[in-house]
Amino acid sequence: MKFSHLFQCPNCSVSTNVLICIVLFSCNVLAYAATGSEYATFLQCLSKNLSPNEDGSSFVYTPQNASFASVLKAYIKDLRFDTVETPKPIFIVTALKEAHVQSTVLCAKTMGIQVKIRSGGHDYDGISYVSKQTFIILDMFNLRKIDVNVATETAVVQAGATLGEVYYRIWEKSKVHGFPAGVCPTVGVGGHLSGGGYGNMLRKFGLSVDNVIDARIVNAKGKVLDRKAMGEDLFWAIRGGGGGSFGVILSYTIKLVKVPKIVTVFRVMRSLDENAIDIVHKYQLVVDKLDNDLFIRVLLQPVSGKVKGTKTVRASFIAMFLGDSNRLVNILKTGFPELGLQKGDCFEMSWIRSVMWWANFDTNSTSEKQLLSRKSNVNFGKRKSDYVQTPIPKAGLELLAKKMISLGKAGLVFNPYGGKMSEIAATALPFPHRAGNIYKIQYSITWHESGLVAENNYLNQLRSLHEFMTPYVSKSPRGAYLNYRDVEIGTTDNGKNSYSEGKVYGECYFGPNFDRLVKVKTAVDPENFFRNEQSIPVLLSSQGRRAGQYNGIDL
């Protein structure tokens, strides 16, 4: 069945999961359709909360509207969630201003309809726009204003803006400022920042949320709150704990960071017959200890060998350095000579051009305005994540290479930590994966063939690779990154067992911060209006908590 991956049992076999999913979906896999009465009721409710001359139908789309399909598809970034069988929203609200968000929350709550909040669509498991329940999508793409203030070195960024738009607007105002966030320009700000956000400057400046100083959010009562009004607990929670569990993020106020006029990038590739294993092993020993201005990502992927019909594994070392090539070459000559970096491997450019280079744009002929484009490649795909705290031995890397070759397509990326990441406490924000981690792994597989046979084949490849890595990654819990959303870790149906269900995936994403997030959630949204398959659960009074406390959590 399509969407079997949305509701997995983390301790079950693949075959067991498939059977569970068939039972879950056999009753209803067809698209939801809004009845005329539901639409009329919703519009009538909206009208009570809008200005006298506003017409809610101008920004609310039903399946009967000719533009419904195009609006829905515009921000679906994974074809797994764009099939005939995919459950559809009964309508889509494309808010044009903050008041529309407030009204949507109030009306959906009155009608008992689940709201899915979408800012960019780069949601690896479709949680922001797919549900097995009757639901609407609150799409934030029209709320994309970016106000850059170079004098204060800050910017107010609405949730529907993309990272590419943020980078471009900063560059318009200053050639020596930037912001530490993701390398994909079409990612939406709302989801990226509320889940933590990281990029190729994290060793220098930390996560995106480490550089957030204020926010505006619509809470479950339909009120707009800034940092002062929401209080420090909620402000803490929406910087890494996932905004969709607590409200609708309207905007973030971010601190700009200083970047040099010249930065350097490189991409050096080594295959197995070019000592890739030895180089990757040494990489693990030094990468988190190198100069904080340097970020080196390693992409491991199976590729065709030199002999026809053979396979090998290629390691691509992809770097961002906040400085010139001479200093970079000297740093690696001393700290990582095994890579063999030469000055000819390096490309010096402005920071904004490095953003384009990382996004695989042609930095020689493409205008910076390309960063404003919202178009991106859409394929079938799946991602998973891990954290590595002890270097994988050479023997393990050799077995990994053999495993990747045998699987055929699944690959992974090592993203280094250290630097600023080691200076911030694990409890400072909901994101706990700081000191002690050498690097984060992103497992990745992308395919183009449609159909259940192809999907199962590729998903099983990635699951197999993830399972193979179990001895080498973090444990108790096995860590995972919220923005690499992975429902195979576990899900909740938001019922009476939501706390125990939520703890399964919650401790993977948030470690020791999970219970504090539950406490905040229970305080600000006790009716659990803002919910999804991996949301922060509410502690229910029916679960028998003592007054003011539950399972040792002070409320």
N, C-alpha and C positions, 0 to 999 in steps of 0.2 A: 504494500500500500504506500502511496505517497504520504509523506509526513510521518512515517513510522519513527524517524529520527527525532521528532519533537517530544516524544514521550517514552523515554527509555528507562529501564530498570538498571541502575548502575552495577548491581551485583549479579545480573542475569547473563546468560549466554546470548549471543546474537539471535539464535533461533528462538529462544524464549521471548526476547524482545519483539520479534516479528509477530509471534502469536498474540502477545499482549496488545500490540498496536492494531492488529486486525480486529480484535474484539472492540477496541476503543472506537475505531473509525467505521466499522461495518454498518452502523446505524445511520451515519450521516457524514458523507464526504462531499456532498454537493454544496455549491455556493449558496450562501445565505441571500435572501432577497428581502428588501425592505417592503413592508406593506404600506399602502397609501396612508393608513391611519398612523403608523409609526412616524413616517416622514412629516405628516401634518402636525402631529403632536410635538415633535421635536422643533419644527419651525415656529409653532405657536409659543413654545417655551422660550426659544431664542428671542422672539420679538419682545418679550417682557423685559429682557435684559439688554437690548440694543437701543441705539438712538432711534428717534421716531421715523427718520427717513431711510433707515437701513433695511435692506431686504436680505434675510438669511439665506434665501435660495441662491444668491449670487456667489456664495462661497461653500455651499453644501451640495455634494454630488451624490445622486443615487444611481443604482445600476441602470435605471431607465434613461439617465442623462447620456447624451452622445459622447461627452468627454470623460465619463466615469472610467472607462478602461484605460485611457491614456494617462489620466491622473494617477490611477493605481499603479500602472506599470512604470511610470517615470522614475520611481525611486525603489523599484525592486532590483536589487543588484545580484541576485542569485536565481537562476532559472529553476532551481528546485521548488521555488515558491511562486512560480508563474505557470501553473498548469490548469487545465479545466477543472480538476478535482480540488484544487486549492480553495479552502474556505475563504469567502470574500466578505468584506464589511458590508453592513446594510446601508451605510453611506460613509462618505469621506468629508471631513470638515477641513477646508484649507484656510485656516484663520488668516485674516488680513491685519489684525491688530490685537493687542493684549486683551481687550474686552471680549473679543470673539472666543479666546481661550477660556476666559472666566465663564462665559455663558455656556460653552460646550460642557465644561466640567459640571456646572450646576444642573443643566438639563439632562445630561447622561446619568447623573446620580439620581435625579428625580425619577427617571424612567427605568432605572436599574440595568443600564447597558454598560458593558465593559468598554473602556477606552484604551486603544493602543496608540502610543505616541511615537511618531516617526519624524526624525529630523534630517536624516541623510540616506537611510536605507542600507548602510553597510553593517548589517546585522547578520552575522554568519549563520544563525539558525532561525531567522525570520520572526523573532519574538515581537518585534515592533509593528508587525503588520499582518500576522496570521494568528488565528485562535480557533479552538474547537467550540467556543461559546459564541453566542450572538454578540457582535462587537461593531464598533465604529473605529475609524482611523482619524486621529487628530494629526493632520500633516502640517508641519511647521515651516515648510520651504519658503513661504512668502515672508516670514519674519526673519529677515536676513541682513538687517542694517548693521553696519560696522562703523563705529565712531572712534577714530584714532586721535589721541592727544599726545603729541610728541613732547610737549612741555612737561607733562606729568608722567610720561613714559607708561601710559596706560591705554587701554582700548575697551570699549563696551561692545560686545559682540552678541547679537541675537542668536538664538539656538538653531535657526534654520540656515544660517550661513555655512558655507563649506570652508574647509581649511585653506583651500586654494584662494578663496576670496579674502580670507583673513591675511594670508601672506602678501597678496597683491596690494591690499589697502594699506598695510604697514609700509611696504616698499614705496608706495606713492608718496608717503609723507616723510620717510626717512630711509637713507641707504645704509644706515649703521644700526638699525634695530630689526629684531625678528621676534619669533615666538617659538618655544620648544613644543612641537606637537607632531602629528603623524606625517608620513611621507606621501600618502595618497591624497591628492588635492580635492577629491570629490566626497571625502568623509564629512558628515555633518557635525557641527560644533556641539550640539546638545548632547548627543550620545557619547561622543569622543571624550569630552571633558568630564561628564558626570561619571564615566567609568574609569577615569584615571588619566588616560591619554599619555602617550609617550612618542618620542621620535628620536632622530639622530643627534640631538643635543642634550639628551637626558643625563649623560655623565658630567656635563658642565652645569646644567640648570635644573635637573630633576624632571619630574613629570609635568605635564601640562597643569594639573591641579595644584602642584606646588607653587604655581605662579598665578593663581586665581585669588582675588582680594575681595570680591563682592559678587552677588548674584541676585536675580529676580526670579521668583517662582510663584506659580499659582497653586495654592494648597487645596485640600479636599473640600474646603468651605467656599472655594471660588475667590479667595482673597489673594491679592498680589502682595508678596512680602519681599523686602530686601534683606540684607544680612542683619541689620539691626532689628528689624521686625521679626524675622524668623528665629533669631537666637543662634548661639554658637553651636549647639548640638545639631540642629538641622543643617546649618551651613557646613559643618564637618561632614555630615552624612552624604550630601550631594556632591562632594568632591572626591569621588572614587567609589561611592556605595551604590551608584546607579540612580539617576534622577527619577526614573519612571516608577520607583517604589514609593516616592514621597510626594510627588506633585508633577507639574509641568514646568520644566525649565524654560524661562523666557529669554534670559540673557546671562552672560557671565562678564564680569569686569576682570580683565587680565593685566598682568604686569608685562610690559615689553622687556626684552633683554638686549644687551649690546652685542652686536656681531661685528667682526672686523670687515674692512672693505674688501679684503681678499680672503677667501677660504679655498680649501683644496679637497678634491675628491679623487678616488681611484677605484678601479675594479680590476683585481688580479685573480686569474683563474688557474687552478692546479687540479690535475686529474690524479687518479691512483698511481699511475706510472710516473708521476712527477712529484712523488713524496707527499701527496695530499694528506695522508694519515698522520705522518710525522708533524707536518705543519699545523694541522688542526689540533693535534695533541698539545703542541707548544702554545698555540693560541689560548687554550683553556688556562694555561699556567700564568699568562701574563696580561690578558686583555683587560681585566678589571683593575689592573695596577698601572697601566700606561697613563700618559698625560691625560688629564680630564678634558682637554680640548679635542681628544681623538675618540671616535666611535667607529669600530670595525665590526660589521655584520658578516656572518658566514652563511652562505646558502649552499646546502648540500642537496644535490639532485642526481638521479640516474640519467645518464645520457649515452648516446651511441659511442662505442669505442672506435679506435683507429682501424681495427680490422672489421670488415663488413660482417654484420650479424652478431657482433659482440657488444656487451654493455660495460660501462664503467661508471664511477661516481665522480662528479666534478664538484670541487669546492671553490666557490666564488667569494673572494674577500672584497667587500664593498665598504668604502670608508668615507667618513665626513670628518674634516679637520678644520678647526677654527684658527687658521693661520696659513702661512705660505708653505710652498713645497719644500724649500730648503730645510726649514725647521722640522717638517714632517719626516723627511728622509733621515735626518739625524736621529730623531726619536726612535724610529723603527730600526735603524742600524744598530742602535744600542740595546733596545728593549725587545725587539722581535726580528732578529736578523734572518731567521729561517724563512721568512716570507720573501726575502730577496727583492724588496721594493727598490725600484730605480726612479730617478726623477722623471724619466720618460713615461712612466706609468701614471704620472700625476697630472691633474688638470686644475689650474687655478682659475677662479671665477668669482663673481659677486655672490653674496648669500642667496639672493633671489634666483640667480641662475643655477645655483646648487639645488634649490628646491625643484626646479624644472628638470635637472639632470636626474635626481632621484625618482622623479615621476616618469622617467624615460621619454621626456620631450627632447627634441633637437635643440640644444642650447645655442646653436649657431644661427639658425634661421627662424626659429619660432619666437613670436612675441611673448612677453610676459603676460599679456592679456589672455593667453591660453589657460592660465590658472583660473580664470573666471568661468571657464566652461564647466558645465555640470554633466557632460556626457562622459561615460566610462564604459569599459568593456564589461559585458554581462555574460557570464558562463555558468555552468553548473560547478559547484565547489563545496568544500567543507574545510574547516580549520579546527585544530585542537591546540592545547598549550601545556607547558611544563616548566619547571625551574630546576636548574642544576647547581648543586652546592659543593660537589666534589668532582674534580676532573674525571672524565671518562677515560679509563686506561686505553692504551693503544690496542690491546686485544679486543676491547669492547668496540672501539671505533672500526676495527677491521670487520667484526661481526655485523656492525651496523651497515657498513658498505655492502656486504653480501646480502643482508636482508633487503636493502633498498633495491638492489639489482634484481633480486628474486620477485619482489612485488611489482616492479615495472614503472610506476609513475609517482608514487608518493614521495614528497621531499620535505625538508625542514630547514628552518633558519635559526641560527643562534644570534641573539641580541644581547650585547654585553652590558653589565652593570658596573658597580664600583663608582668611584668619584662621588658626586653629589648624592647618589642613591644610597650610599653607605653612611651618609651624614645625617639622615632624617630617620627618626624613630618609626618603628613598624606601626605604632598606634597613633602617630601624629595625624594621619588621615585614614580612611577605611582601607586603602590599598596597603597591604602588609608586607609585600615582597621587596624588602630593602636590603639591608646588610646581610651578608651570608650567602647571597646568591651570586654566582659567577656570571650566569647569563640565563635568559629566558629562551625557551624553545617555542617556535610556532611551527606546527605541523600543517602541511598544506597539500591539497590535491584539487586539480581543476580538470574538467572534462567538457566535451562538446556534444557527445552522443546523448540523445534523449532516451527515455525508457527505463523501466524498473530494473532490468537486467544490468544495464550499464551503471545505474546508480548504486545498486548493491555491490557490484564489483569494486567500484572506486571507493565507496565508503568503507568496505571491508579492508581494502588496502591500508587506508589511513588508520583504522582501528588496530590493525595488526602491527603497524609501525609504532603506534602509541603504546601498545601492550609490550612490545619488545623492549621499549626504553624503561620499563618499570624499575629494574634494578639500579638505574643510573640517575634517577631524578628524586626530587624531594618526597618526603613521606610523612604520614601522620600529622596533618593530611597531605595528600599529594596536591601541591599548589596548582592553581590555574588562574588565568587572567580574565577578568570580567568582560573586557571588550573583545576577547576572542570567544564570544558566547558559544557554549557547548552544552546542549541539553542532555547529552549522553552521561554527563556527570550526575544528573539527577534533576527531578522536577517536582513541583507541588501542584495539587489541584485546589489549593487555598481552602481546604476544608479543615476538619477538626484536628488533623495530624500535620498541619502546615508547619509547625515549629520543627518537629522531628524530620520532616521531609526537607524543609529549607536548610536545616543544619548540614545536611549531606553535601549540597553544593555550596552553601554559604561559607563553611569553614575552608573549602578549597579556594574560593575567591577572596575571602576576607580574613582568614585565620582567626587570631584572637579578637578581631574587631566585630565579628558577627553578632555577638550578644548585645554589644552597644548599638549596633544598627537596628536590632530588633526592638530595643528599648525606645529608640528615637521613633521608629515606625509606629509603635503602639501608642506613643504620645501624640503624634501629629496626624495619624490616619487610622484611628481605632476601628473604623468600619471596614478597613481594607478596600477602599474604593480603587486605589491605584495598585493594581495587581497584574501579574503575568505568571508564566510557567516557572520563572526563576526569580520572583520578587522576594523582597524581605518580608517574612511573615509577621503577622500580628499575634500577640499573646492573647488568647481568648479566655474570658472569665469562666466559661464552661469547662475549661481544662483544669479547673481546680486550683488556681494559684492562690496563695495567701494574699491577704490585702497588701498591696504595694510591692509584691515580690512574686517572681515566677522562676522556678529552677535556679534560685540563687541570684537572679537578676533583679536588682532594685529598680522599681518603676516610680 
